């Protein structure tokens, strides 16, 4: 099958950009039908950063934003810049003459006004594919777990609990390096950065009729602004099924490393997953009265023999598969987080920000 050459441009040259460069360069090892890819250009705020990135990871050149958006050879753009400029960069690249697809890292925007503006923009550019960076949805284990849930075998949902915890921000030197991420929601904070992945997953499982009914935040450090949530917990209501639950995100939970967990409880059974055992999930059925463990490993479609079908899946493996789906359109009936999905997550993050503000006001001393 002849495929058009994918000519890639990156906006952003930080840590997440390195992960995307790795994933693009790895596609050929996993998928026989991966397209030919040319790493054309890198754009970022400083000459030193983009020049170094281009040289190290094999991009033909680096450029400023004006030259980047004027390059009519680029047909695929990855927006990997800081959260607060995602909207600005999305608007800029939508005018590129050769553009066919955009991979937009989450969050898609930072304010309600930007959210409304993006909704109007995508209507004008409906021919451009946009995929949002919620790579948990491409984990082989999560995909199979979602398939079991959608089968109806466990019945209607009753309640749920999702957690995404880090611990690195307990250290002041770490906070100092990432001060730009310690802004208030919906631009920054634990719920926007980490919790958005859980909200994305929740929408995939339950649909886009969720409401945030309340929020709490905790963890106060003298060098962190009070409106930046280091830990936050929200209560969520699904207007379709009546299911309720909690979702929490933390940057300061000691001993957790990078821990993501999901628990769903339904009328006929339950379902649970933990990133501590990323290659399997467990489910219980009332009919059997037993917990069952399903080992998934690297069970992706199309089947890849590299390095082996039974190796641990890993975080980067799901990102590689996300890139495969993005570039080829071969989704094999997967849940693909498009721009509408990204905006739905952002609406929930925005609601959360308002509830967090209400909580802070209600607990203010003096």
N, C-alpha and C positions, 0 to 999 in steps of 0.2 A: 504494500500500500504506500503510495507516494504521499508524503505530508509536507506541508509548507514549513520552511525553515523558521524556527522561533528565534527572533532577534530581541534580546533581553536588555532592558535598562533598569538599574536599581536607583531609587531615591532613598538614600540612607546608607551608612557604612559602619554601623555599630555592631553589637553582638548578635542581634537577631539577623542582620544581613549576612553574617558569616554562616549562620545555620541555613539560610536560603541558598547561598552559594554552594554549600556542601550538598544540599539536596538536589539541586539542578545538575551538578557534576556527577551525582551518583545514579541518576535515573537510568543511564545506559547499562549499568551493571544488573539492574533488577528487571527491566522490561524490554523485551525484544522489539516492541513497537513504539518505543519512546522516540520522539521527534529529534531531528538535528537541531542543536541549540548553539547559538552564537552569543557570547557575553559581550555586548557592544559597549555599554557606557555606565559609569557610576557617577551619581550626583550627590553631593552633600554640602554642608554649610561651609566647610573649610577646605582649602586646597590640599593641605597636608593629609587630611583624613582620606579624602577621595582618591588622591594619587597613590597613597600607600595601599589602599584597599584594591584598587584596580591592578596594581602591579602584583600584589600577593595572590589574588584569586583569579587572575587570568582574563580580566576585562580589557578590551582593546584600548579604551581611553577613559578619561574622567572629564567631567564638564560641570559648569555652573548650571543653575536651573533654566536660564534663558536659552542656552545652547542645547540643553537636554530636550526641552519641549519642542525645539525647532528641528530635531533630528527625525526626518520622515522615514528612516530605515527601521526604527524601533517599532515593533508591533506588540510587544509584551512588556508591561511595566510592573515592577514590584515596589509598592510604597511602604517603606520600612523606616520612615523618619519618626521623630518624637511625636507622641500622641497629639499634642496641641496643634501640629501643622498637617495632620492627615487630611483634613478638609481642604486646606489651601492647596496641597499638592494634588489632590484628586481633581479639583477644579482646573488646575493648570494642565494636567496631562490629558484631560478629556478633549482638549482642542488639538491634540496631536494628529496629524493627517493619516499616519499609517497604523494607528492604534487599533488593536483587536481585542485585547484582554488586559485586565488589571488584577493583580493580587494585592489586596489591601489588608495590611495588618490591623488588628483590632487595637483600640476602639476606632470605629469608623469616623467619629467626630467627638467634639468636646462640649458642645452646647446645644440647647434646643433649637436655636436659630440655625445652626449649622445642619442639624438633622433635617429640618424642613427644607433647607436649600438643597441638600443632597437628593432628597426625594424628587424635587423638581428637575435636577440635573439628569438623573438616571432615566427619566421619562424622555428627555431630549436625545439621549444617547443610548437608546434601548438595544442597539445592535452590538454594543461592547459588553463582553462578558466580564463580570466582576465577581471574584471569589474572596471571601473574608477569612482571615487567618485563625480559625478555630480548629487547630489540628487534632484535638482530642477526638473529634468526630470521625477522624480517619484511622484511629487506632483499630487494629483488627479485632481486639477484644470488645471495645465499645461498639463497633459495627455489628458484631454478632449478638451482643447483649441487646442492642436496639431492635434487631430483627426478632428476637424471642419476645420482647415486650410488645412489639407491634402485632405479633401473631394472635394476641388475645388470650394466650394460654393461662396467664396469671390473673385475668379478669380486670375489672375496673380499678383504677388507682384510688387509694385512700389517703396515704400520707407519704412523705419523702424527706430525705435529709442529705444534703450535699456539702462537702467540705473541701476547700483547697487551702493548704497551710504551708507557709515558709517560716524560716526562723532567722534569716540573715540580717534583717533590720534591727535585731537586738543589739548589734555591734555598731558603735558610733562611726567607726571608720567606713563601714559599708553604707550607712546613711549619708555620710558626707559625700561619697562618690556618686550617689544617686539622688541628690537633693532635688533635681528637676522632676523626679517621679513622686515627690511628696507633696503634690498639690492636692486641692480638694476635688472630690467627685463632682461631676462625672469625668473630669479630665484626668485625674490621678487617684491615688489611694488604692488600698487592697481590693476593694470590691470592683473597681473599674479594671484594675490590672489582672487580678486572679479570678475574682468572682464572675467576671464576664464569661469565662470559659464554662463555669457551672450553669450560668443562665442560658448559654447557648445549648448546652446539653439538655437542660430542662425543657426548652422549647422543642428540641428534636423529639423528646419522649412524649410530651404532653400537648404540644401545639402552641399556637400563638394567641392564647387567651388568658395570660397570666397577669396577676395584679400584685404589686407590692403593698402589703398592709401595714408594715411597720419596720423599724430598723433600730439597731443598737450599735454603739461603737465603744471600744475600750483600748487601753494602752496609751499612756501619755508620757512623752519625752520632751524635755525642755528645748531641744533643738528641732523639734518637729511642730509645725503649725497645728493648732487645735482642730482645724477643719479638714485635716488629712487623716483618713481612717487607716490606722495600722492593723486593727482588727475590727471587723464589722459582721453583723448577723442580721439577716432580713427574714421576715415571714412572708410567705408567698401563697396566693390562692389561685387555683385553676378554675376559671369561671365555667368551663365546659363540664368537667367531671365532678367538681366540688372538692377535689383533693386539696390538701393543705400541707405545708411543710416549711422547713427552714433551709437556709443557704448561708454558709459563713465563709469568710475569707480572712486570711491572716498573714502578716509578714513577720510576726513576733511570737510564734508558738514554738517554744524551746523543744529541741530534739526531733522536730518533724522533717527537717530537710526540705523535701519537695513532695508533699503528701496530698493526694487527691483521692477522695472516696465518695461513693454514691450508694444510697440505699433507697429502694422503692418498695412500698408495701401496698398490696392490692387484695381484692376479695378472695382470690383463689391461690394466692402465694406471694412470694417476695423475691427480691433481686438485690444483689450487692456486689460491689467492685471496690478494690483498693489498689492504688498504684504501687503498694508494697509487693503485690503479686500481679504484675501487669499482664501476664500471659493467660490469665484465667478469670472467670467470674463464677459466682455461685447463685443458685436459685432454689427456692423451696416451693413445693406445691402442696396444697391442702389434701389433694387426692392421694398423693403418695405418703405424706407425712415425713418426708425426708429432704435433707439438703443435698443438692447435686452440684458437683464441681465440673465446669466445662473448660477444658484446656484448649486454648485457641492458638497461641504462639504467633507465628507470622503467616497466618492464613489470609492472604490477600488475593484478590482477583484483578487481573489475570495472575495465575499461579507463577511464582518466581522460584527458581532453583538456586538463587544466590542470596545469602551464602548457604542456606538450607531452610526447608519449610518448618523446621522445629526449633529454630533459634529464638531467643527472647526478642520480643517485638521492639521495645525501646521507643523513646520519645522521638528521636530523629527518623526512625523508620516510618512512623505515621506521617511525618512532615514530607518525606520523600513521596509517599503515596498521594498526599494532598497535591503535590506538584504534578504528579502523573495525571490525576483527574483534571486538574486545572488546564494543563497543556493539551491533553488529548480529547477531553470531553467524554472519555470512556468511564462512566460513573457506576456501571453495574448495579443500578438501583440503589445507590448509596444516598445518604442525606448530605447534600452539598450546600455549604453555608454561603448563599449568594448575598448580594447587597441588601435585599429585603430582610434576610435573616440578621445581617449585621445591624440594620436599623432597629429591628425588633429588640435585639439585645440592648442596644443603646437606649431605647425608650425605658427599659427596665432599670438600667443603670442611672438614668436621669431621675426616675421616680425614687430610687434608693437615695440619691443625693438629697432630695427634698426631705425624706424621712429622717436621714441622718442629721440634717440641719435642725429639724424639729426636736430630735432627741437631745442635741447639744444645748438648745435653748431651754428645754425643760429641766436639764440637770445643771445648768449654770449656777455657780455659787455666788452669793453676794448680790 
